[in-house]
Amino acid sequence: MDLAIFNALPPADAAATIRPCADIGSWVDDVVAGRPYRCRDSLLLRAMRAAAEWTAADVDAALAHHPRIGERASGDSTEARLSRTEQPTAAEETAARIAAGNAAYEAKFGRIYLVRAAGRTADDILANLTERLGNDPATEALVAAEQLRQIALLRLETLVEEPAAETVEKTTGAAS
């Protein structure tokens, strides 16, 4: 979606547009309240600052909407489509080791394992999962929150594009 269009949406529609990035009501409300944004970077900065305030409860609530690493999100919601493009496919042995690691992670930390999968191989993800299983609960809560922030910002960056020059001219009356 073009940034100019995002800026012009009614608040409920703008919220629905970005909720798949991170389903945390206070974050969505804060990002929507910051409109209009003059450029995508200002949108991303506001989103990053709002995400810095996430509590453990916020993160746990948002994780309820994420598939386990190695599982493909089903459905055609925006969140499911984004998730499918982020996760790499894994060889059978690696996939089995990730599934076992997911189970160990959930048993230890009481939540699903979350990692910014975009740009990572299945082997990278397995190594990260193995390393994070060594964390204590407090450290892991901070790591999981950071991973969710990274995912949210990447998704927001994917969803909202800089407006084309013609759109800026029409909405601001400026010429290039």
C-alpha positions as CSV (number, residue, x, y, z in Angstrom):
1,M,0.0,0.0,0.0
2,D,1.2,3.5,-0.9
3,L,2.0,5.7,2.2
4,A,-0.3,8.5,1.0
5,I,-3.2,6.0,0.9
6,F,-2.3,4.7,4.3
7,N,-2.2,8.2,5.7
8,A,-5.7,8.9,4.2
9,L,-7.4,5.7,5.5
10,P,-10.0,6.0,8.3
11,P,-8.3,5.0,11.6
12,A,-10.0,1.6,11.8
13,D,-8.9,0.7,8.2
14,A,-5.3,1.9,8.9
15,A,-5.3,-0.3,12.1
16,A,-6.5,-3.3,10.1
17,T,-3.8,-2.7,7.5
18,I,-0.9,-2.8,10.0
19,R,-2.3,-5.3,12.6
20,P,-0.8,-8.3,10.7
21,C,2.6,-6.8,11.4
22,A,2.2,-7.2,15.2
23,D,-1.2,-7.7,16.8
24,I,-0.5,-5.5,19.8
25,G,-3.3,-3.0,20.2
26,S,-1.3,-0.2,21.9
27,W,1.3,-0.5,19.1
28,V,-1.3,-0.4,16.3
29,D,-3.0,2.6,18.0
30,D,0.2,4.5,18.4
31,V,1.3,4.0,14.8
32,V,-2.1,4.9,13.5
33,A,-2.2,8.0,15.7
34,G,1.1,9.2,14.3
35,R,-0.4,9.8,10.8
36,P,0.1,11.5,8.5
37,Y,3.7,10.4,7.9
38,R,5.8,12.5,5.5
39,C,7.9,9.5,4.5
40,R,8.1,5.8,5.1
41,D,11.1,6.3,7.3
42,S,9.1,8.5,9.7
43,L,6.5,5.7,9.9
44,L,9.1,3.1,10.6
45,L,10.7,5.3,13.3
46,R,7.4,5.8,15.0
47,A,6.7,2.0,14.8
48,M,10.1,1.2,16.2
49,R,9.7,3.6,19.1
50,A,6.3,2.3,19.9
51,A,7.6,-1.3,19.8
52,A,10.3,-0.5,22.3
53,E,7.5,-0.2,24.9
54,W,6.2,-3.8,24.5
55,T,5.7,-5.8,27.6
56,A,6.1,-9.5,28.0
57,A,2.3,-9.8,28.0
58,D,2.2,-7.9,24.7
59,V,4.7,-10.2,23.1
60,D,2.9,-13.4,24.4
61,A,-0.4,-12.1,23.0
62,A,1.1,-11.4,19.6
63,L,2.8,-14.8,19.5
64,A,-0.6,-16.4,19.6
65,H,-1.0,-15.3,16.0
66,H,2.4,-16.7,14.8
67,P,2.8,-20.2,13.4
68,R,5.6,-22.3,14.8
69,I,8.9,-22.0,12.9
70,G,8.8,-24.8,10.3
71,E,5.0,-24.8,10.1
72,R,3.4,-23.1,7.2
73,A,0.7,-20.6,8.1
74,S,-2.6,-21.5,6.5
75,G,-5.3,-19.2,5.1
76,D,-5.1,-16.1,3.0
77,S,-5.0,-13.5,5.7
78,T,-2.3,-10.8,5.3
79,E,-0.4,-12.2,8.3
80,A,-0.5,-15.8,6.8
81,R,0.8,-14.6,3.4
82,L,3.6,-12.6,5.1
83,S,4.6,-15.6,7.2
84,R,4.8,-17.9,4.3
85,T,7.2,-15.6,2.4
86,E,9.4,-15.2,5.5
87,Q,10.1,-18.8,6.4
88,P,12.6,-20.9,4.4
89,T,11.9,-24.5,3.5
90,A,14.1,-27.1,5.4
91,A,15.5,-30.5,4.5
92,E,13.6,-33.3,6.2
93,E,16.3,-33.9,8.9
94,T,16.6,-30.1,9.7
95,A,12.9,-29.8,9.8
96,A,12.7,-32.7,12.3
97,R,15.4,-31.1,14.4
98,I,13.5,-27.7,14.3
99,A,10.3,-29.4,15.4
100,A,12.1,-31.1,18.3
101,G,13.7,-27.8,19.2
102,N,10.3,-26.1,19.1
103,A,8.9,-28.6,21.5
104,A,11.8,-28.2,23.9
105,Y,11.5,-24.4,23.6
106,E,7.8,-24.4,24.4
107,A,8.4,-26.7,27.4
108,K,11.1,-24.5,28.8
109,F,9.7,-21.0,28.1
110,G,5.9,-21.6,27.8
111,R,5.6,-19.8,24.4
112,I,6.4,-20.6,20.8
113,Y,9.9,-20.0,19.5
114,L,10.0,-16.9,17.4
115,V,12.8,-15.7,15.1
116,R,13.0,-13.2,12.3
117,A,13.2,-15.9,9.6
118,A,13.4,-13.6,6.6
119,G,16.9,-13.8,5.2
120,R,17.9,-16.8,7.2
121,T,18.3,-20.4,6.1
122,A,16.8,-23.3,7.9
123,D,20.2,-24.2,9.3
124,D,20.6,-20.7,10.6
125,I,17.3,-20.9,12.3
126,L,18.2,-24.3,13.9
127,A,21.4,-22.9,15.2
128,N,19.6,-19.8,16.6
129,L,17.0,-22.1,18.3
130,T,19.7,-24.3,19.8
131,E,21.6,-21.3,21.1
132,R,18.5,-19.7,22.6
133,L,17.5,-22.9,24.4
134,G,20.5,-22.1,26.6
135,N,19.0,-18.7,27.7
136,D,17.4,-18.1,31.1
137,P,13.7,-17.1,30.9
138,A,14.4,-13.3,31.5
139,T,17.0,-13.2,28.8
140,E,14.9,-15.1,26.4
141,A,11.9,-12.8,27.0
142,L,14.1,-9.9,25.8
143,V,15.3,-11.8,22.8
144,A,11.8,-12.9,21.8
145,A,10.6,-9.3,22.1
146,E,13.4,-8.1,19.9
147,Q,12.7,-10.8,17.3
148,L,9.0,-9.7,17.2
149,R,10.0,-6.1,16.8
150,Q,12.2,-7.0,13.8
151,I,9.4,-9.0,12.2
152,A,6.9,-6.2,12.8
153,L,9.1,-3.6,11.2
154,L,10.0,-5.8,8.2
155,R,6.3,-6.5,7.6
156,L,5.4,-2.9,7.9
157,E,8.2,-2.0,5.5
158,T,6.8,-4.6,3.1
159,L,3.2,-3.4,3.5
160,V,3.6,0.4,3.2
161,E,5.6,1.8,0.3
162,E,6.9,5.3,-0.4
163,P,4.3,7.1,-2.5
164,A,5.1,7.6,-6.2
165,A,6.1,11.1,-7.1
166,E,2.8,11.7,-8.9
167,T,0.8,10.8,-5.8
168,V,2.9,13.2,-3.6
169,E,2.2,16.0,-6.2
170,K,-1.5,15.3,-6.2
171,T,-1.9,15.1,-2.4
172,T,0.5,18.0,-1.5
173,G,0.3,20.2,-4.6
174,A,4.1,20.1,-4.8
175,A,5.9,19.6,-8.1
176,S,9.2,17.7,-8.3
